[in-house]
């Protein structure tokens, strides 16, 4: 009986230690917010989008390939 109790205590300690280390790792992931990106306006319609989502044309940045084509802007 004492061995069963000792085994339960060891399992509880290991479980508690693993759950604490997982919480610390989750907290570190949640603490790092994504990097901020500049918001730029579409040359055709004025909609603001992150720079990474813009379509690049010779005369400016566009929110979609369709707006770049509507302005007659060539791809650089």
Buried (B, 14 or more C-beta within 10 A) or exposed (E): EEEEEEEEEEEEEEEEEEEEEEEEEEEEEEEEEEEEEEEBBBBBEEEEBEEEEBBEBEEBBBBBEEBBBEBEBEEE
